[in-house]
Amino acid sequence: MHKSRMIIVTGVVVALLPILGFPRAWEAFFQVVAGLAIVGISVWSTIDRKISQRAKAQMRQMRKVAPPSLDGVPDAKEEAN
């Protein structure tokens, strides 16, 4: 499930808690858990985004460093034969 969908589902659960008729203590507990879940998902999303940005930057750096391939140009080994 995508992170955005998890946040939406958690928000819907929080919105429905007063209607479901749980005792106050349970409702408060579920609201705290839902809030922590939303915070956790957003932190996870931020960390995931930073990791993917670093990976993309490394791939760009590797493409810059790697010499371009020269198709049709024989290698030194092939010339010796």
C-alpha positions in Angstrom: 0.0 0.0 0.0 1.3 3.4 -0.9 2.3 5.8 2.0 -0.3 8.3 0.9 -3.1 5.7 1.1 -2.0 4.7 4.5 -2.2 8.3 5.7 -5.7 8.6 4.2 -6.9 5.4 5.9 -5.5 6.5 9.2 -7.2 9.8 8.9 -10.5 8.1 8.1 -10.1 5.9 11.2 -9.5 9.0 13.3 -12.6 10.7 11.8 -14.7 7.7 12.5 -13.6 7.1 16.1 -16.2 9.3 17.8 -19.0 7.6 15.7 -17.9 4.1 16.6 -18.8 4.5 20.2 -15.6 3.4 21.9 -15.1 4.4 25.6 -13.1 7.6 26.1 -9.9 5.8 27.2 -9.9 3.5 24.1 -10.7 6.4 21.8 -7.8 8.5 23.2 -5.5 5.5 22.9 -6.5 4.9 19.2 -6.0 8.6 18.5 -2.5 8.6 19.9 -1.7 5.4 18.0 -3.1 6.9 14.8 -1.1 10.1 15.3 2.1 8.2 15.9 1.4 6.1 12.8 1.0 9.3 10.7 4.3 10.7 12.1 6.0 7.4 11.4 4.8 7.2 7.9 5.9 10.8 7.1 9.3 10.2 8.7 9.6 6.9 6.7 8.6 8.8 3.5 11.3 11.5 4.2 14.0 9.0 4.8 13.0 7.0 1.7 13.1 10.1 -0.5 16.5 11.1 0.8 17.9 7.6 0.1 16.5 7.6 -3.4 17.9 11.0 -4.1 21.4 9.9 -3.0 21.1 6.8 -5.2 20.1 8.9 -8.2 23.0 11.3 -7.6 25.4 8.3 -7.4 24.1 6.9 -10.6 24.6 10.3 -12.3 28.1 10.5 -10.9 28.9 7.0 -12.2 27.7 7.9 -15.7 29.9 11.0 -15.7 33.0 9.1 -14.6 32.4 6.1 -16.9 34.0 6.5 -20.4 31.6 6.5 -23.3 31.5 3.2 -25.2 33.0 3.4 -28.6 31.2 1.0 -30.8 33.2 -0.2 -33.8 36.5 0.8 -32.4 38.8 -2.3 -31.8 40.4 -2.8 -28.4 44.2 -3.0 -28.0 43.9 -6.8 -27.6 42.0 -7.1 -30.8 44.7 -5.1 -32.7 47.5 -7.3 -31.4 45.9 -10.4 -32.9 
